Amino acid sequence: MRQQQLLDITRIYVEPAAAELPRGREVLARWPDATRVEVASHWNIPELHGDEANAARWVRIKREALVLGVKKSLAARPNGRSADFIAPSTANGCAMACSYCYVPRRKGYSNPITVFANIEQITGYLERHVRRQGVKAEPNQCDPHAWVYDVGENSDCSVDAEVSANVDDLVALFARLPTAKASFATKHVNRRLLELEPAGRTRVRFSLMPARFAKLLDLRTSPVAERLAALDDFVGAGYEVHVNLSPVVVAEGWLAAWAELLDDLDAATSAATKEQMAAEVIFLTHEERLHEVNLAWHPKAEDLLWRPALQEAKRSQSGAATVRYRTGDKGRYVRQLLDLIEQRTPWLRVRYAF
């Protein structure tokens, strides 16, 4: 999906401090005809956040609204699963509309892209944090040698790169940091990123799920076939490329659908891509408030996502109340998929599965 289909910005909510920064001025100049609305805080915009009526305008808001703010709190949080650290965000929210996305759980009924204009502060903090870590002494599941920083926890960096040069700056930063790597997951193929020079220091994790599920759940994203076709190109451009097999949704015929996708992954990738690739396997978690929001704008998705007979309540690492597949059953599902990966793509190393 091309940028003009994802975004048609007609209104920009602006923190005054962000408008005064170079990156803020660049973003505003890209949409000179957009209405500007001054706001005191990028986080508290009543007509966007917390208004239940926005559920019916879910996609329209994502396409037409943009928020420009300043990231106030700069901290790299330890992670240890996908990355060693979660980097401070350079953006929040997304123009895509994946029906299982966790960000609306925290941000209210709408989450268009927020761009943080104080990129120099963020990259400066990150560089100092990386240098304080020194050389990684022991390998772990994140990486055997480098400290890995997830730079896209609350957004999709490939889409962010359609809006500002923040992602360009992150790629350039990590390209000159020999002890660290940037990492982000994406469902959007942005071929402009192929023009950058990552020098092997940025890991792009393309999220994949069977196409018949993606058509219902991954709204406004690049088709799965387009993501598969991009894998070799990104490796050729100097990125480390992994895949996220996520979210894994249990439904009738799910294993057969994954078998077909794994065969497609095998056919789409060169020997060089296979040699450096690894996977994360993440089964669906969902949440009752998000379920209620989805019922207002995309109820068909909930036929797959909200399965009370198969799910149980849990508390996430962040403390959020969510639902997941039932204990015992989930372990069986995980083993079935891992066995399938071993059969269809024995070359694909699974970093973790849960």
C-alpha positions as CSV (number, residue, x, y, z in Angstrom):
1,M,0.0,0.0,0.0
2,R,1.5,3.3,-1.1
3,Q,1.9,6.4,1.0
4,Q,-0.9,8.3,-0.7
5,Q,-3.3,5.5,0.1
6,L,-2.3,5.3,3.7
7,L,-2.2,9.1,4.4
8,D,-4.2,12.0,3.2
9,I,-3.4,14.5,6.0
10,T,-6.0,17.2,6.5
11,R,-5.5,18.1,10.1
12,I,-2.3,18.3,12.2
13,Y,-2.4,18.6,16.0
14,V,0.7,20.5,17.0
15,E,2.5,21.1,20.3
16,P,4.0,24.6,19.9
17,A,7.4,23.3,21.0
18,A,7.4,20.7,18.3
19,A,6.6,23.2,15.6
20,E,9.7,25.2,16.5
21,L,12.1,22.3,16.0
22,P,13.7,21.5,12.6
23,R,12.0,18.1,12.3
24,G,8.7,19.7,13.2
25,R,9.1,22.3,10.6
26,E,9.9,19.7,8.0
27,V,6.8,17.7,8.8
28,L,4.5,20.7,8.7
29,A,6.0,21.8,5.3
30,R,5.0,18.4,3.8
31,W,1.3,19.2,4.3
32,P,1.1,23.0,4.0
33,D,-2.7,22.9,3.3
34,A,-3.5,20.9,6.4
35,T,-5.5,22.6,9.2
36,R,-3.2,23.1,12.3
37,V,-4.7,22.7,15.7
38,E,-2.5,23.8,18.6
39,V,-2.6,21.3,21.6
40,A,-1.0,21.4,25.0
41,S,-0.1,17.7,25.0
42,H,0.2,15.1,22.2
43,W,-1.1,12.5,24.6
44,N,-4.3,14.3,25.7
45,I,-6.3,15.4,22.7
46,P,-10.0,14.9,23.6
47,E,-11.3,14.7,20.1
48,L,-8.9,11.8,19.3
49,H,-8.3,10.0,22.6
50,G,-11.0,8.5,24.8
51,D,-13.9,9.5,22.6
52,E,-15.9,6.4,22.1
53,A,-17.6,7.9,19.0
54,N,-14.3,7.7,17.2
55,A,-14.5,3.9,16.9
56,A,-16.8,4.4,13.9
57,R,-14.3,6.7,12.3
58,W,-11.3,4.5,13.0
59,V,-9.8,4.4,9.5
60,R,-10.7,7.9,8.5
61,I,-8.9,9.4,11.5
62,K,-5.8,7.3,10.8
63,R,-5.7,8.5,7.2
64,E,-6.4,12.2,7.8
65,A,-5.0,13.1,11.3
66,L,-1.4,13.6,12.3
67,V,0.0,14.6,15.7
68,L,3.3,16.5,16.1
69,G,4.8,16.4,19.6
70,V,7.8,16.4,21.8
71,K,8.9,13.2,23.6
72,K,9.2,14.2,27.2
73,S,10.5,11.0,28.9
74,L,13.6,9.4,27.5
75,A,14.4,6.0,28.8
76,A,15.6,2.7,27.4
77,R,13.7,-0.1,29.2
78,P,15.2,-3.6,29.6
79,N,13.3,-6.2,27.6
80,G,15.2,-9.4,27.0
81,R,12.7,-11.1,24.7
82,S,12.8,-9.5,21.2
83,A,15.4,-6.9,22.1
84,D,17.7,-6.1,25.0
85,F,16.2,-2.7,25.4
86,I,13.1,-0.8,24.3
87,A,14.3,2.5,22.9
88,P,12.4,5.7,23.6
89,S,9.9,6.2,20.8
90,T,10.4,8.5,17.9
91,A,6.7,8.0,17.0
92,N,3.5,6.6,18.4
93,G,0.4,5.2,16.8
94,C,0.0,4.0,13.2
95,A,-1.8,4.7,9.9
96,M,-2.5,1.0,9.5
97,A,-5.4,-0.7,11.2
98,C,-4.5,-4.1,12.5
99,S,-7.5,-5.3,14.5
100,Y,-5.4,-6.9,17.3
101,C,-3.1,-3.9,17.8
102,Y,-2.4,-3.3,21.5
103,V,-1.8,0.5,21.2
104,P,-5.5,1.5,21.3
105,R,-5.7,-0.4,24.6
106,R,-3.6,2.4,26.2
107,K,-4.3,5.4,24.0
108,G,-8.1,5.4,23.7
109,Y,-10.4,5.1,20.7
110,S,-8.0,6.4,18.1
111,N,-4.3,6.2,17.5
112,P,-3.2,8.1,14.4
113,I,0.6,8.7,14.0
114,T,2.3,11.0,16.5
115,V,5.7,12.2,15.3
116,F,8.2,13.3,17.9
117,A,10.1,16.3,16.6
118,N,13.0,16.2,19.2
119,I,14.8,13.6,17.3
120,E,18.3,15.0,18.2
121,Q,17.5,14.5,21.9
122,I,16.3,11.0,21.3
123,T,19.3,9.8,19.2
124,G,21.7,11.6,21.5
125,Y,20.2,9.7,24.5
126,L,20.4,6.4,22.6
127,E,24.0,6.9,21.6
128,R,25.0,7.6,25.2
129,H,23.0,4.6,26.4
130,V,24.7,2.3,23.9
131,R,28.2,3.5,24.8
132,R,27.5,3.0,28.5
133,Q,26.7,-0.7,27.9
134,G,30.2,-1.4,26.4
135,V,30.7,-4.7,24.6
136,K,28.2,-7.4,25.0
137,A,29.9,-10.1,27.1
138,E,27.6,-13.0,26.6
139,P,25.3,-14.0,23.7
140,N,21.5,-14.2,24.4
141,Q,18.4,-14.8,22.4
142,C,18.3,-11.2,21.2
143,D,21.7,-11.4,19.5
144,P,25.0,-13.2,20.1
145,H,27.1,-10.0,19.8
146,A,25.2,-6.8,19.7
147,W,22.9,-5.0,22.1
148,V,19.5,-4.9,20.4
149,Y,17.3,-1.8,20.7
150,D,13.6,-2.1,19.6
151,V,13.0,1.4,18.0
152,G,9.4,0.7,17.0
153,E,7.5,-0.6,20.0
154,N,4.6,1.8,19.7
155,S,4.5,2.4,15.9
156,D,5.6,0.8,12.6
157,C,8.9,2.4,11.5
158,S,8.3,1.6,7.8
159,V,5.2,3.8,8.0
160,D,6.9,6.4,10.1
161,A,9.5,6.8,7.4
162,E,6.7,7.9,5.1
163,V,6.0,10.9,7.3
164,S,9.4,12.1,8.6
165,A,13.2,11.4,8.5
166,N,13.2,10.1,12.1
167,V,13.8,6.5,10.9
168,D,16.5,7.6,8.5
169,D,18.3,9.2,11.5
170,L,17.9,6.0,13.6
171,V,19.3,3.8,10.8
172,A,22.3,6.2,10.4
173,L,22.9,6.3,14.2
174,F,23.1,2.5,14.6
175,A,25.2,2.1,11.4
176,R,28.0,3.8,13.3
177,L,27.5,2.0,16.6
178,P,29.5,-1.3,16.4
179,T,28.2,-2.7,19.6
180,A,24.4,-2.3,19.0
181,K,21.6,-2.9,16.5
182,A,18.3,-1.2,15.9
183,S,15.3,-3.5,15.5
184,F,11.7,-3.0,14.4
185,A,8.7,-5.1,13.3
186,T,6.8,-4.0,10.2
187,K,3.8,-4.9,8.1
188,H,4.4,-2.2,5.5
189,V,6.9,-2.5,2.6
190,N,8.6,0.9,2.3
191,R,11.1,0.6,-0.5
192,R,12.6,4.0,0.2
193,L,14.3,2.4,3.1
194,L,16.4,0.4,0.6
195,E,18.1,3.7,-0.2
196,L,19.6,4.0,3.3
197,E,22.9,2.5,4.4
198,P,22.2,0.3,7.5
199,A,25.6,-1.4,7.4
200,G,24.0,-4.5,8.9
201,R,23.1,-2.7,12.1
202,T,19.3,-2.5,11.6
203,R,17.2,-5.6,11.9
204,V,13.9,-5.5,10.1
205,R,11.3,-8.0,11.3
206,F,8.7,-8.5,8.7
207,S,5.5,-9.8,10.3
208,L,3.8,-12.6,8.5
209,M,0.5,-14.5,8.9
210,P,-1.4,-16.6,6.4
211,A,-3.0,-14.4,3.7
212,R,-6.6,-15.5,4.4
213,F,-6.2,-14.3,8.0
214,A,-4.3,-11.2,7.1
215,K,-7.0,-10.0,4.7
216,L,-9.4,-9.9,7.6
217,L,-7.1,-8.8,10.4
218,D,-4.2,-6.8,8.9
219,L,-6.1,-3.9,7.4
220,R,-4.3,-1.2,5.4
221,T,-1.0,-3.2,5.5
222,S,1.1,-4.4,2.6
223,P,-0.2,-7.8,1.3
224,V,1.7,-10.8,2.7
225,A,3.0,-11.6,-0.8
226,E,4.5,-8.1,-1.1
227,R,6.3,-8.6,2.3
228,L,7.7,-12.0,1.2
229,A,8.9,-10.4,-2.1
230,A,10.8,-7.7,-0.1
231,L,12.9,-10.1,2.1
232,D,15.8,-10.7,-0.3
233,D,15.8,-7.0,-1.4
234,F,16.2,-5.8,2.2
235,V,19.0,-8.3,2.8
236,G,20.7,-7.1,-0.3
237,A,20.5,-3.5,0.9
238,G,22.4,-4.3,4.1
239,Y,19.6,-4.9,6.6
240,E,19.4,-8.0,8.8
241,V,16.0,-9.5,8.1
242,H,14.0,-11.6,10.4
243,V,10.3,-12.6,10.4
244,N,7.7,-12.4,13.1
245,L,5.2,-15.2,12.7
246,S,2.5,-13.3,14.5
247,P,-0.1,-13.1,15.7
248,V,-0.8,-16.8,15.4
249,V,-4.6,-17.2,15.4
250,V,-6.1,-20.5,16.1
251,A,-9.1,-21.2,13.9
252,E,-10.4,-23.9,11.5
253,G,-7.6,-24.9,9.1
254,W,-5.0,-22.8,10.8
255,L,-2.2,-25.3,10.6
256,A,-2.8,-25.9,6.9
257,A,-2.8,-22.2,6.3
258,W,0.6,-21.8,8.1
259,A,2.0,-24.8,6.1
260,E,1.2,-22.9,2.9
261,L,2.8,-19.7,4.2
262,L,6.0,-21.5,5.3
263,D,6.2,-23.0,1.8
264,D,5.9,-19.6,0.3
265,L,8.6,-18.2,2.7
266,D,10.9,-21.0,1.6
267,A,10.3,-20.3,-2.1
268,A,10.7,-16.5,-1.7
269,T,14.1,-16.4,0.0
270,S,17.6,-16.9,-1.3
271,A,20.2,-19.0,0.4
272,A,21.8,-15.8,1.7
273,T,18.5,-14.6,3.3
274,K,17.9,-18.0,4.8
275,E,21.3,-18.1,6.4
276,Q,20.8,-14.9,8.4
277,M,17.1,-15.2,9.1
278,A,15.5,-16.0,12.4
279,A,11.9,-16.0,13.6
280,E,9.8,-14.9,16.6
281,V,6.5,-16.9,17.0
282,I,3.8,-15.0,18.9
283,F,0.3,-16.3,19.6
284,L,-2.6,-14.0,19.8
285,T,-3.4,-12.0,22.9
286,H,-6.5,-9.9,23.0
287,E,-8.4,-7.6,25.3
288,E,-12.0,-7.0,26.2
289,R,-12.0,-3.2,25.7
290,L,-10.3,-3.6,22.3
291,H,-12.9,-6.3,21.5
292,E,-15.7,-3.8,22.2
293,V,-14.0,-1.1,20.1
294,N,-13.6,-3.5,17.2
295,L,-17.3,-4.4,17.3
296,A,-18.0,-0.8,16.5
297,W,-15.9,-0.6,13.3
298,H,-14.8,-4.1,12.2
299,P,-16.9,-6.8,13.9
300,K,-16.0,-9.6,11.4
301,A,-12.5,-9.6,12.8
302,E,-13.8,-10.6,16.2
303,D,-15.1,-13.9,14.8
304,L,-11.4,-14.9,14.8
305,L,-10.0,-12.9,17.6
306,W,-12.6,-13.2,20.4
307,R,-13.0,-16.9,21.1
308,P,-14.1,-17.2,24.8
309,A,-14.3,-21.0,24.6
310,L,-10.6,-21.2,23.7
311,Q,-9.3,-18.3,25.8
312,E,-8.6,-17.3,29.4
313,A,-7.7,-14.1,31.3
314,K,-4.1,-13.3,31.9
315,R,-2.0,-10.3,33.1
316,S,0.6,-9.1,30.6
317,Q,4.2,-8.1,31.4
318,S,3.1,-4.5,31.4
319,G,0.2,-5.3,33.8
320,A,-2.6,-5.1,31.3
321,A,-5.6,-7.4,31.6
322,T,-5.7,-9.5,28.4
323,V,-6.9,-12.9,27.2
324,R,-4.9,-15.7,25.6
325,Y,-5.4,-19.3,24.6
326,R,-6.0,-21.5,27.5
327,T,-3.0,-23.0,29.4
328,G,-2.3,-26.5,28.2
329,D,-4.1,-26.0,24.9
330,K,-1.7,-23.1,24.0
331,G,1.3,-25.3,24.7
332,R,-0.1,-27.8,22.3
333,Y,-0.7,-25.2,19.6
334,V,2.9,-23.9,20.0
335,R,4.4,-27.3,19.7
336,Q,2.2,-28.1,16.6
337,L,3.4,-24.9,14.9
338,L,7.1,-25.4,15.8
339,D,6.9,-29.0,14.5
340,L,5.5,-27.6,11.2
341,I,8.3,-25.1,11.0
342,E,10.8,-27.9,11.4
343,Q,9.1,-29.8,8.6
344,R,8.6,-27.0,6.1
345,T,11.4,-24.6,6.8
346,P,14.1,-26.6,8.8
347,W,16.6,-23.8,8.1
348,L,14.5,-21.2,10.0
349,R,15.8,-20.7,13.6
350,V,13.1,-19.8,16.1
351,R,14.4,-17.2,18.6
352,Y,11.4,-17.7,20.9
353,A,7.8,-18.8,20.8
354,F,5.0,-17.9,23.2
